């Protein structure tokens, strides 16, 4: 059984929300696409389904899209 791919995403010390993280990482092309994935329950934050598009993210959070890689937010 293989381990999921974890991709570091540098956010520094800025304030960033979930939609912005998905766009910054290049997993989704637009904010609309990101919002759609979130609304459909296809995005997890720290292992839990996240339905809030504007959820504030922090260094250390892990974000994954169903069937895709896991992002880990880094400073």
N, C-alpha and C positions, 0 to 999 in steps of 0.2 A: 504494500500500500504506500503510495507516494505522498509526501508532505505537500501541502498547498504552497504555491509560489507567494512569497512575501516581497512586496516592492516598497522600498522606503520613499516617502514623499516629504520633501523639505518644506515646512511652512514657516520656519523661523519663529518669531514671537508675535506675529500678526494675528488678528482675529479673523477666523475663516469659518464658513458654514459648510454643511455637508454637500450641497450642490456645487460649491466652488471647489471642494476637494476632488470630486469626481471629474470635473472639467480640467483642473490643474494636472491631474495624473494622466489625462488623455484617455481615460476609459470610455468616456462619452463625449460626443462632439459639441453638444449645446446644453444650455441651461434647461431648455424644454425637455430634452431627452432625459436629462438627469432627474428632473421633477417627475417625469412619467415612471421611470424605474422605481423611484422612491414610493410614489403613490401605489404602485402595483405590489409593493412589499418585497421587491427583489434585492433590496440593499440592507445589509446588516452592519451595525456598529458595535464593536466589542462582543460579537456573537448574537446580538439581539436584533430582530427586525426593527428598522427605524422608519417611521412614517412622517417625521418632521423634516421638511425640506431645509429649513433655516436652522437646524440644530447646530449649536456652537461646538466646534471641534477643538481638541487640545492635543498637544504633543503626547504620544503614547497610544492614542486611540487607533483602533484597527477597523478598517472599512473593507467590506467585500460585497461584490455583486454576484448573484447566483450564477454558478458556473464559471466564474472568473477568478482572477488573482485577488490576494488580500493586500491592502495598502496599510502601511504603518506610518503614522505621522511622526516626523522627526524635526528637531529644531533647526 
